[in-house]
């Protein structure tokens, strides 16, 4: 049986990436990242918010074995993606002390934990709204222009990959627990609001010269350990209602993306489906080298995240490699590596 086109594409990209790493030349000029806690690498460290991860046991399995602000025991999927693309370092948190000088030529990370498509979600938790992330991105562009000139900067902007991960916080940390939203808006209507924000985001980046954008779908939110604890009514299974809302949103995200790509000349817009890959890890963990998918490694694994996941959290596992989730909301480093491989396979068109 022959290999599928997507598998062949994945093998080709991996082969090329190894070649580029060996020669110190990444596949794209820069990597810029927007969104929420799934991709935040430390911007929230510099905010007046409780939603932080700059303390142990977060980061215990990272390359430095120190917390960075990543909501994980180690690397995020975007960290692995940066490695696969041939970058020698990860895009720095834009608000950090590391985000200065020539390192910015390779991109930056603007993501903020508890942010989302709905700006009021970020404001509720003291996070950086998606709109403000775009404003910071404009600042980044100006800094790049100052360093290399307008012509080269424009080539960097159009040739670089821009990744967005958002939406989970809007539902799990706002809509489902906020009667001011869930009484007045149906899940369907709320998802319409989020998708409109997404459309605005893409068009704003396009107007700034961006031509390569990747966006992740919602994960199976009803299978997040904390979501099962909060909304599962005592069950130990994925919350069907929440997963249904995620699927409905993802369908709208796909159709809106197709429309945007057809209307914006030269735009390469790829939707990365993380719903099915993560659902596969959760429902068939042993098939993927895991043994625990209901609970996270940190504490009881059923709810803890951010300040509730700390060195005093009772029950934290000694080895997270067999866990799909690190805490109540976020994948472990092992799961992130698998998800990153799937993203790269589907993102071949963004690299060319």
Secondary structure as the mmCIF struct_conf table of DSSP 4:
data_model
#
loop_
_struct_conf.conf_type_id
_struct_conf.id
_struct_conf.beg_label_comp_id
_struct_conf.beg_label_asym_id
_struct_conf.beg_label_seq_id
_struct_conf.end_label_comp_id
_struct_conf.end_label_asym_id
_struct_conf.end_label_seq_id
HELX_LH_PP_P HELX_LH_PP_P1 UNK A 2 UNK A 4
HELX_RH_AL_P HELX_RH_AL_P1 UNK A 5 UNK A 22
TURN_TY1_P TURN_TY1_P1 UNK A 23 UNK A 24
BEND BEND1 UNK A 27 UNK A 29
STRN STRN1 UNK A 31 UNK A 35
BEND BEND2 UNK A 36 UNK A 36
TURN_TY1_P TURN_TY1_P2 UNK A 37 UNK A 39
BEND BEND3 UNK A 41 UNK A 42
HELX_RH_3T_P HELX_RH_3T_P1 UNK A 43 UNK A 46
BEND BEND4 UNK A 47 UNK A 48
BEND BEND5 UNK A 50 UNK A 50
BEND BEND6 UNK A 55 UNK A 55
TURN_TY1_P TURN_TY1_P3 UNK A 56 UNK A 61
BEND BEND7 UNK A 62 UNK A 62
TURN_TY1_P TURN_TY1_P4 UNK A 63 UNK A 64
BEND BEND8 UNK A 65 UNK A 66
BEND BEND9 UNK A 69 UNK A 69
BEND BEND10 UNK A 71 UNK A 74
HELX_RH_AL_P HELX_RH_AL_P2 UNK A 77 UNK A 84
TURN_TY1_P TURN_TY1_P5 UNK A 85 UNK A 86
BEND BEND11 UNK A 88 UNK A 89
HELX_LH_PP_P HELX_LH_PP_P2 UNK A 90 UNK A 92
STRN STRN2 UNK A 93 UNK A 93
TURN_TY1_P TURN_TY1_P6 UNK A 94 UNK A 95
BEND BEND12 UNK A 96 UNK A 96
TURN_TY1_P TURN_TY1_P7 UNK A 97 UNK A 98
HELX_RH_3T_P HELX_RH_3T_P2 UNK A 101 UNK A 106
STRN STRN3 UNK A 109 UNK A 109
TURN_TY1_P TURN_TY1_P8 UNK A 113 UNK A 114
BEND BEND13 UNK A 117 UNK A 118
HELX_RH_AL_P HELX_RH_AL_P3 UNK A 119 UNK A 125
TURN_TY1_P TURN_TY1_P9 UNK A 126 UNK A 126
HELX_RH_AL_P HELX_RH_AL_P4 UNK A 130 UNK A 148
HELX_RH_AL_P HELX_RH_AL_P5 UNK A 150 UNK A 159
BEND BEND14 UNK A 160 UNK A 160
STRN STRN4 UNK A 161 UNK A 165
BEND BEND15 UNK A 167 UNK A 167
HELX_RH_AL_P HELX_RH_AL_P6 UNK A 168 UNK A 172
TURN_TY1_P TURN_TY1_P10 UNK A 173 UNK A 174
HELX_RH_3T_P HELX_RH_3T_P3 UNK A 175 UNK A 177
HELX_RH_AL_P HELX_RH_AL_P7 UNK A 179 UNK A 182
TURN_TY1_P TURN_TY1_P11 UNK A 183 UNK A 184
BEND BEND16 UNK A 185 UNK A 185
HELX_RH_AL_P HELX_RH_AL_P8 UNK A 187 UNK A 207
TURN_TY1_P TURN_TY1_P12 UNK A 208 UNK A 209
STRN STRN5 UNK A 212 UNK A 216
HELX_LH_PP_P HELX_LH_PP_P3 UNK A 217 UNK A 218
HELX_RH_3T_P HELX_RH_3T_P4 UNK A 221 UNK A 223
BEND BEND17 UNK A 224 UNK A 224
HELX_RH_AL_P HELX_RH_AL_P9 UNK A 225 UNK A 231
BEND BEND18 UNK A 232 UNK A 232
TURN_TY1_P TURN_TY1_P13 UNK A 233 UNK A 234
BEND BEND19 UNK A 236 UNK A 237
HELX_RH_AL_P HELX_RH_AL_P10 UNK A 240 UNK A 263
BEND BEND20 UNK A 264 UNK A 264
TURN_TY1_P TURN_TY1_P14 UNK A 265 UNK A 266
STRN STRN6 UNK A 268 UNK A 272
HELX_RH_AL_P HELX_RH_AL_P11 UNK A 274 UNK A 283
TURN_TY1_P TURN_TY1_P15 UNK A 284 UNK A 284
HELX_RH_3T_P HELX_RH_3T_P5 UNK A 285 UNK A 288
TURN_TY1_P TURN_TY1_P16 UNK A 289 UNK A 289
BEND BEND21 UNK A 291 UNK A 291
STRN STRN7 UNK A 292 UNK A 296
BEND BEND22 UNK A 297 UNK A 298
TURN_TY1_P TURN_TY1_P17 UNK A 299 UNK A 300
BEND BEND23 UNK A 301 UNK A 303
HELX_RH_3T_P HELX_RH_3T_P6 UNK A 306 UNK A 308
BEND BEND24 UNK A 309 UNK A 310
TURN_TY1_P TURN_TY1_P18 UNK A 311 UNK A 312
TURN_TY1_P TURN_TY1_P19 UNK A 314 UNK A 315
BEND BEND25 UNK A 318 UNK A 318
HELX_RH_3T_P HELX_RH_3T_P7 UNK A 320 UNK A 322
STRN STRN8 UNK A 323 UNK A 325
BEND BEND26 UNK A 326 UNK A 330
STRN STRN9 UNK A 331 UNK A 331
HELX_RH_AL_P HELX_RH_AL_P12 UNK A 333 UNK A 346
TURN_TY1_P TURN_TY1_P20 UNK A 347 UNK A 347
HELX_RH_AL_P HELX_RH_AL_P13 UNK A 348 UNK A 351
#
